Amino acid sequence: MARIDAFLKLGTDQGCSDIHFAVGVPPMLRMHGDLLPIKFRNLSQAELEGYIAEIMSRQHQDMFRRGHDVDFSYVSAHGGRFRVNVFRKETGIGATFRAIPSQIPSLDQLGLPPIVKKLCDHHQGMILVTGSTGTGKSTTLAAMIDYLNSTRRLNIISLEDPIEFVHKSKQSQIIQRELGTHLPSFAEGVRAAMREDPDVILVGELRDAETIRWAMTAAETGHLVLGTLHTTGAVKTIDRIVDALPADEREQTKSFLAQSLIAVITQVLVKTADQRGRKAICEIMVVTRAIGKLIMTDQTHQIPSQLQTGKDLGMQLLDQALLAAVQAKQVDPDDAYIYATDKRLFARYVTDTSVLPKLDLAPG
């Protein structure tokens, strides 16, 4: 048993989402969004290097020695599965272990809006799940894939970095391929997947122009493409994709987004009202003819008003979803206030008034 497994078990037994290791400080747990130290000594460089070396493959050790950050999945002795990132920083090495639940949660268990299931019923086009790091994008995508796997007979190819949730084929066949292990890049993975008779292609991250191009091609040629971006809203997502490609491809890209982008789901994780967990709150944009026209005419700044009035189509602004969750006593109003865009809508619900001046929102 690797020595680091004891810390991982301690963390997962307490229900943490991440376990952090860094030279000069004790191991730390991410509990419902807050970082808390374990009662342990500060880790030395040699000690932490020893812990990490015990669980890294020779290939990953070689990559790390050459100066690269390393991402891989790890199954501990007690059966817990983790997504691992190992890196170097000023004071030495560090590592973050993201705990992957053993059971894939359903869309209903995650409390996601009903429109998400309807979006999964499309047969071609692109659906993007976006948000900052650690907002549950991978979990939402896993639940979407599990829904497809349980309800339709499809060939689903999932390209991941690294593989997190492990899917077992149900109604569908699921092929999971890992960056660095089974394929050299997401772009190459999408290109190869199109020769493998896919119905659905999941792209772990649309991180460069080439990957975006291939994902767009797949979505335009009869496939359902699911992907992620580290963007914090529908408008920023559209702008990011347009800006990622060369200027001479701008019109073609806008045309794709107007015609083949199905929806953008942007999510944040907000503490629940009882402080014992976090709930995904989503902004949802479903691309309508009106939104497509705004994209084509460079008027994306008007998209939020379409989301605000598109409730019948399943659309909602993040503030609308946050406010509904606060009023239903599902989430902590203080945490919701921090995530809100128009904070004045939420000020009346705040219980810890110290957050108001901290955010420079005092009157005057």
N, C-alpha and C positions, 0 to 999 in steps of 0.2 A: 504494500500500500504506500503510495506517494505521501510524503509528509504534508503536502499542501491540502490533502483530502480532509484532514481534521478541521481546517478552517472553512472549507467549502461546506462540509456537513453542518458545522455550527451555523453558518449563514443560511443555508436552505431550511434547516430546522426552525429558524426564526422567521422564515418567510421573506427574506430579503430578495431584492431583484439583482443586485450586483455585489461582488466582493472585490475590493481594491487592495493591491499590494504595492508598496513603494519603499525605497530605501530611506531610512531616517525617521519613519513613523510606523506605528503599529498597523496591522491589517484593519480595514474599515468596511462596514456594511452599509449598503444603500437600503434604508428602510422607509418605504412609502414616500420616497423622494428626498429624505434627509440622510446625510452621511454621518455615521456613528462609528467611533473607534471600538475595536475589540480590546478587552483588558489583556494586553500582551506587551512585551517589550518592543522597542523600536527595532525594525528589521535592518540588519547590516547588508552591505552589498554581497558579500560572500554567501550569507545565509539565503537571501532571496534568489541569487543565481542558482544555488543548489536546489531550491524548491522547484524552480522553473525547468531546470535541466532534466529533472526526473520525469517530466511529462511531455517534453518536446521531442518530436521525431528528429532524426539526423538531418533530414532535408530542411526542417524549420530552424534547427540550430545553425546550419550553414548559412541560411538566409539572414539570420539575426547577426551572426558574426560579420557578415558583409555590410552591416549597417542598416538593414531593412527592418521596419516594423513587421510583426508576424501575426497573422490571424489564423486560428484553427479551432476546431471543436474538440472537446475533451469529455470523456465519460469517467467519472471518479469511481473509486472502489465501492462506494455505497450506492452507486447507480445513478447519481445525479449527472445531468448533461449540461455542459456549459459552452458558451461562445467565448473564446479567449483572444485578447489582444495583448501582445508583449511589445514594449517600447523602451526607448532610452530617453532620459531627461538629464537635466543639469546635475542632479545629485546621484545619479545611478539609474538602474533599470526600474521599470514598473510593469505592472500587469493588471488587467481588469477582466474579471470573470462574470459574464452575464448568465444567470441561471435560466435554463430552458425548462419549462414545465414538462413533466412526463406525459401528460395528457393534453392533446390539442383542444383548446377551448372552442366552443361553438360560437357562432355569431350572436346567438341569443344570450349565451352566458356572458359575453363581453358587453352586452347591453347596447349593441350598435343599432342605429336606426333601421327600420324594415327595408328602406330603399336599397341597402347594401346587398340584400339577397336578390332583389330584382336586377341590380346591375350585373350580378354574376350570371344571370340568365342570357346575357348577350352572347352571340356566337362569334362576333369579330369586332375589332376596335381595341382601344387602349383604356385601361382604368389605372389611375395613379393613386397611390397611398403616400401621403407626404407628411412631413413634420420634422422637428429637431431630433437629434440623437436621443434615444431612450424614451420615445413617446409611444412605443408599442406598435410600430409599423409592421415589424416581422410577425407579431402575434396576430394582427388583423389579417394580414395576407395568408397566414397559415390557416386561420379560420375560414377564409374565403375558399382556399384550395380544398379544405376538408368538406365544405358544403358542396362544391362541385364534385368531389370524389364520392360523396354519399348520394347524389341525386342524378348524376348524368354519366353516360358511358363515353369517356373521353380519353385521349392520350395527352397527359399533362407533363410537360417538361419544366422542371424547376432548376434555375441556375442561381447558386447561392455562394456567399462568401462570409463565413463558411456555412455548411449545412447546420441548421439549428433544429427545428422540429423535424422528426423523422416520420414520414407518412407511410402508412400501409395501404396498398391498393384495395379499394372497396368496389364500387361500381366502375371506377376508372382505373387506368394504369397510370402510375406516377413514377416518373424517372427523375431522381434528384442528382444533380451534378455539382461538384464543388470547384470553385476557382482555385487554381494552383495544384489541385489534385487530379481533376478530370478534364480541365480546360484552362487555356492560358489567359483568357480574358472574357469578359461578358460579351463583347462584340463577337468574338469567335464562337462563343457558346450559342448565341442567337442564330448566327449564320449556319452553324452545324445543325441546330434544332430544326431549322426549316427544311432540312433533308430527311427528317426523322418522323414524318407524317404527324405533326403535332396538331392538336386542337387548341390547347392553351399553353402559352409560354410565360413563365414567371421570370422576370429579370430582377435579380437582387437589388441592383442600383443602376440607374441611368447616369453613370458618372462621367461620360465623355461623349464627344460628338459622334464617334463611330458607333458606339453602343446605341445612342439615340437613333441614328440613321437606320440601323438594322431592326430596332424595335418598331420604328415607324413602318418600315417595309413589311414586317411580319403582320402588323395590325391592318395594313392596307390590302393584304393578300389573303384574307379569309381566316385569320387567326385571332383569338382573344389574347391580348398581351396585358399582363399585370406587372407593375413595376413601382419603384419608390424613387423619391427625390427628397433631398434635405431642404425643402422649402416650407414656408410657414403660411401658406394661403393659396387659393386658386389663382389669383392674379400673379403672384410671384412665381408660381409654377409655370404658367404660360410664358411669362417673360424669360424665365431661366432657359426653357427649351428653345425659344426663338433666338436668344442671345448666344446659346451654346454652339450654334451652327454658323458657317460663314455667311456674310451679307448677301452673297449671290444666291443663297438657298432660302432666304428669309420668306419670300412669298410662297414658295412650295411648303415650307414648314407651317406657316399660318394656315394654308389650305388644308394640310393634314389635320391640324388641331381643330379646325372648324368642322371637318367632315368625319374624322375617325376617332377623335378623343371622346370617350363616352362620359367620363366623370373624373373629378378630382376629389379625393377624400383627405382632408387635412385634420390631424388629430393632436390633442394634447392629453396628458394624464393629470387629472386633478384629484386631490385628496378627497376621500369620501367623507361624509358628514361625521361618521364615528371615528375618523382618523386611523382606521384599521386597514386601509387599502387605498387604491387609486382607481378612478373610473375614466375610461376614454370618452372624451367629448369631441365631437366632430363638426367641422365645417364641410358642407357638401355642395359641390357644384355639378349639376348635370348639364351637359352641353346641349342646349336647345338651338333652334334656328336663330333666335335673337342673339344668344351669346356667340354663336359662330360668326354672325355679322360683326359684332363688336371686336372679335379677334382679327377678322380680315381688315377692318378699318382702323386698327391701332387705337381702339377706344376701350382697352381692357380696364381702365380706371372706372368704367361704368358697370362692370360686372357685379360688384357688391350689391348694388340696388336690385339686380336681377335675382340674386340669391335671397335677398330679404323678402321679395314678393313671390318667390317660387316654391312656397311651402307645399302646394298641391302636387308638385313634381318631385317632392322629397328633398328640396334644397333648403339650406339654412346657413346663416352666418354663424361664426363661432360664438359671437356675443349672444345670439338668440338661443343657441344650444346651452351655453353656460347659464344664462338667466333662467331657462326652463329647469335646469338641473338644480339650481339654487332654490328656486321656488318650490320644487318637489322635495327639498331637503335630502337630495342624493349626494351632494358634494359640499365641501367646506366653503362657506361664502368668502372667507379671507383668501383662500387659495384661488378661488374663481376670480376674485377681484384682481389678483396679480396677473392672470392670463388674459383678462378682458382688454379689448381695444378701447372702447368708450367706457372708461372707468366710472363715470358719473352715474351710469345706470345701476352700478353695483354698490356704490358707497353706502346706501341706506341699509344694506344687508351685512356690512362688515361688523364683526364682533370685536376684533382686535384693532382699535382705532390707531394704534401706533404704526400700522402699515401706511396710513394716509400721508403723513409728512415724510416718511422714508422715500416715498415715490414722488416727492416734490409736488404734491397736489393740494397743498394747503391753500385756502382762499387768499386771493391777492397775488 
